Amino acid sequence: MSEAMRGERMGDVRDVVVIGGGVAGLVAARECARVGLSVTVLEAGSVLGGALASHEVAGLTLDSGAESFAVRRNAVAEFIEGLGLADRVVQPNPAGAWLYLPSERPGGAAVSAPMPRAGVLGIPGSPLAEDVRRVIGWSGALRAWLDRLMPVLTIGREHSLGELVRKRMGRRVLERLVEPVTAGVYTSSADDLEVDVVAPGLNAALTVTGSLSGAVLSLRSAAPAGSAVSGLRGGMAGLVTALRADLDRFEVEVFTEAAVTRIRPTPAEPWQVTIAPQPEAAEESGTPGTPQTFETPITTEAAAAPGGLESGDLPETLSARFVILATPGAQTLALIAPLGPQQKALGALHWPKPTPIELATLVLAAPELDAHPRGTGVLVAADAPGVTAKALTHVTAKWEWVAAEAGPGVHVLRLSYGRAGQKSPSARLTDDEFLALALADASAILGTTLTAGQVLGFDRTRWGDALAPATVGARDRVDQVRRAVAALEGLEVTGAWLSGTGLASVIPDALATAGRTRRDALVL
């Protein structure tokens, strides 16, 4: 279908306008279009897919955003199968990740150890296991084991993950096992995370089993066998390509660089969607959730993510029976605030400040890394000496398909920078300075000296995090947003800031959102 608005559609009332071309928006658009509804997608950025982005470094097409999906509840796997991508699903190397921690001796050197396996978010299911003792020592393990003897009712139900772990298992488990995981996964301290959001069922299992370690073992025994995550051969951006192809098949209109400035219901048509005038030329944008790549003399030009479409003859206003907002939290709240007192009141809710994340991707000629010295990657404790990065993924060790494409002796590393509540350590660095920092951090973390002469390609990608959906009080805030939106006929909202981080949360929520819109559209 033509990317420009078809002439005969210019004055039509669309059934559905989806605002936001990230995964949630694309999934919702596809679900509505499958039943014959006319759908238009408006994306403010220049590419589709949101966190599912790719770039080309040293001739390799690599993920520059999310690299995997959780397999819990099988929701994502079923969706991917429906897109015809089941044969591209791959499992990571089971070797697992390591931890990079400060010495427990004052002034001592940092230590590395494999991440204990029988845990949930770093919380051990077997506190006295050898791999746990290696990280927290005998005294820390014995303190954690006391959780088995501690009455549940003396603690009660906790909202803060950090408080729960600290009270039940002690400081060492929290600081040396849990905090590195939560910083890497949620870019937040465990103290700020809502237990029921990041570990659904943990509080209930604690009540049943009588201990936190027992609750962890209960959750793990109920989880599907095998790896907790999967990926796609060729990269997760392939999901966006497949979604885009389906939208074409269902004749969905898709427009990029189409920033929506206002939505409002009207008596004549349910909703009017106002779009910002198109700029003369595209400008670099720092919009949260939009990746930016920066070239150095050794950087291969970043490949455009799937879905870079022209806006064509997009009018300034569209009419729609239904609107689905699939934009990041700040943008969504700004769009719905003028719609009424209940919606305006959402602006008074306390949302944690977004944390910018910057990724350094290195492609190296480094045969010395063939031994995979730190498994598939490393989580770094905040107070570990000599390292600024919060995590390192050894991409060629984790994903066999990347190693096969890279070739013998070539390795891909991805380092992540940015911690909640702290200034970005890389924001003011030049590309050369950032590359030097990444090499120094990777050398320390992997225990192998890596030099600029080994670098075949380098890229940096910035992500501005959306409103955190996992912090304490998140469930109440999300419930208030959903109630305020439900009061407006014909409006729905979806996205990671409401549903939770990761495709396993985003896709089911987008499907449910589209399901409500489909039902209402087909009834009216």
Secondary structure, DSSP 4 states (H G I P E B T S, - for coil): --SSPPGGGTTPEEEEEEE--BHHHHHHHHHHHTTT--EEEE-SSSSSBTT--EEEETTEEEESS---EE-GGGHHHHHHHHTT-GGGEE---TT--EEEE--SSTTPPPEEEEPPSSEETTEESSTTSHHHHHHHHHHHHHHHHGGGGS-GGGT---SBHHHHHHHHH-HHHIIIIIHHHHHHHHSS-GGGBBHHHHSTTHHHHHHHHSSHHHHHHHHHHHSPSS-SEEEETT-THHHHHHHHHHHHHTT-EEESS--EEEEE--SSSSEEEEEPPPPSS------TT--EEE--TTPPPPPPPTT-----S--SEEEEEEEEE-S-HHHHHHHHGGG-HHHHGGGGS-PPPP-EEEEEEEEEE-GGGTT-TTTTEEEE-TT-TT---SEEEEHHHH-HHHHHHH-TTEEEEEEEE--TTS--SSTT--HHHHHHHHHHHHHHHHTS---GGGEEEEEEEEEE----SSBTTHHHHHHHHHHHHHTSTTEEE-SHHHH-SSHHHHHHHHHHHHHHHHHHHHH-
